[in-house]
């Protein structure tokens, strides 16, 4: 994330908190005009929805006079371990201004991300792994995302390294044939767990309207966490 992160523990007044239960965890649904962007984040079912297959739908759409984005935040720290999520839609061909992030966040310098975007990621790539602060040399790894509609992504977070992986299909682990990209980060900016949260968001770069004028949608099949 370039500006902000979309999480602020006091931004949800008690009367407006909405939750969803997905992949065996409880998630807060963001409902505020806020960073990143800033954007309007909505808890409307038009933006955040669980379908009959227990897949999470995140959407950018236009209602109430403006474009609305989506973000869900797990409600407690998980700490070191293996984090994995599976996608059921392409993310290499999202709207030019759309960004999908799956990331760990506690503060602007206590964050690491998997991000998909044609605009955010440096040309000619459309996906990246990031350890924040992003501007420190060696803290970004960019790559070309697969055009498959079913892909999987993970990061193994330890005290002295973070291993990022992306692969085609929904197998539990990548093989040489399915691997899209991998990166091991061993730099100085590995967060220490404590107050962090796992977050997924789909939002617009700098709050700009979708370039294609029709919004976007990403389907996340599942999220898994293993502490070993």
Protein Blocks (a to p, Z undefined) as FASTA:
>chain_A
ZZgjhpafklmcfklpccddeehiacddddddddehiacddfbfklgccdfkopacdddd
deehiacddddddfbdebjcddddddfbdfklgcfkbccdddddfbfklccdddddfklp
ccfbfbdcddddfklghiaccddddfbfbdcddddddfkbccddddedjbfbdcfklpmb
dcddfbfkbccehjaccddddddehhiacfklnapadddfbacdddZZ
